[in-house]
Amino acid sequence: MIPAASEPGGRAATLKGHTAIFGGTFDPIHEAHLAMARAAADGFALRRVLFVPASNPPHKSGIAMASWEDRVRMVELACAVDPRFEVSRIEENANPSYSILTIERLLAAESGPLAFLIGADAFAEIRTWYRWQDVIRLVDFIVVTRPGSSYDAPHGARVQELSGLDLPVSSSEIREEITLGRTDVPVPDSVFRYISENRLYQSSMRAHSLSSEKPDKNSSGR
């Protein structure tokens, strides 16, 4: 199915030239993250998608398994495939990583206009965010929906939906699979090599074997 960009009134073009903030722990970044970013950039003619690895996300305290520097490096490797993808270190040492502070810093640096790329489940909790009223005032939202998902958009929120994506992947599942020694995980080859070489999410006993087992999707044996 081709992802569809839509908004009540059909005004998807209103985000043309915007920068979309895509925040997350990215622990690790995976193919579904990249599919979301690519579909948003295509569907809304975005100028760029700015990946912002969270240093200390308030809604996921204590969950990150890899260091912030390792997570940033994995995102940088993954984003090298698309010139519209950029990586920001703006939340380095942020404690905690509140979205509104990142938004205000980006606007102060004249990085706007801004959109916020977010899943429907996370957007459903928008009223729990720090200074959420300011967040909805300063950015548009691109909400990635899936069958059965629902949310109640706050009054005044400018929301456009991105539907048609099948994203049954989670970072926690990938971490578990790597810990179990599996190599066929949905991450870019460059990211898997980094994970293996730096022994992330896995025991040291498995690190050497994993680094040599991951098939290279770009090899001449296709």
SULURMO-V113307 format. One record per pair of residues at least 6 apart in sequence whose C-alpha atoms are under 7 Angstrom apart, sorted by sequence separation. I is the first residue (numbers start at 1). GAP is how many residues later the second one is. If there is no record, write none. Layout:
# SULURMO-V113307
I;GAP
I;GAP
This chain:
# SULURMO-V113307
6;6
79;6
91;6
126;6
5;7
41;7
79;7
41;8
199;8
76;11
174;11
196;11
37;12
90;12
55;13
196;14
197;14
196;15
143;16
145;16
141;17
142;17
143;17
144;17
145;17
146;17
140;18
141;18
142;18
143;18
144;18
145;18
193;18
53;19
140;19
141;19
142;19
143;19
144;19
146;19
142;20
136;21
179;22
116;23
120;23
178;23
179;23
115;24
116;24
117;24
118;24
119;24
120;24
178;24
179;24
114;25
115;25
116;25
117;25
118;25
119;25
120;25
181;25
114;26
115;26
116;26
117;26
118;26
119;26
175;26
19;27
22;27
26;27
115;27
124;27
183;27
189;27
16;28
17;28
18;28
19;28
20;28
21;28
22;28
23;28
24;28
25;28
124;28
15;29
16;29
17;29
18;29
19;29
20;29
21;29
22;29
23;29
24;29
25;29
120;29
15;30
16;30
17;30
19;30
20;30
21;30
22;30
23;30
24;30
120;30
183;30
184;30
13;31
15;31
19;31
21;31
23;31
100;31
120;31
183;31
12;32
98;32
49;35
50;35
51;35
52;35
100;35
3;36
48;36
49;36
50;36
51;36
52;36
55;36
27;37
47;37
48;37
49;37
50;37
51;37
52;37
54;37
55;37
5;38
27;38
50;38
55;38
56;38
58;38
4;39
5;39
25;39
27;39
55;39
56;39
57;39
58;39
56;40
57;40
56;41
55;42
28;43
54;43
27;44
26;45
29;45
29;46
19;93
18;94
19;94
20;94
21;94
22;94
18;95
19;95
20;95
21;95
22;95
18;96
19;96
20;96
21;96
18;97
20;97
78;110
78;112
77;113
78;113
77;114
74;117
66;134
32;135
32;137
28;143
27;144
12;148
7;152
7;153
6;154
7;154
6;155
31;155
5;156
6;156
30;156
31;156
5;157
30;157
31;157
4;158
5;158
29;158
30;158
3;159
4;159
3;160
4;160
3;161
2;162
3;162
1;163
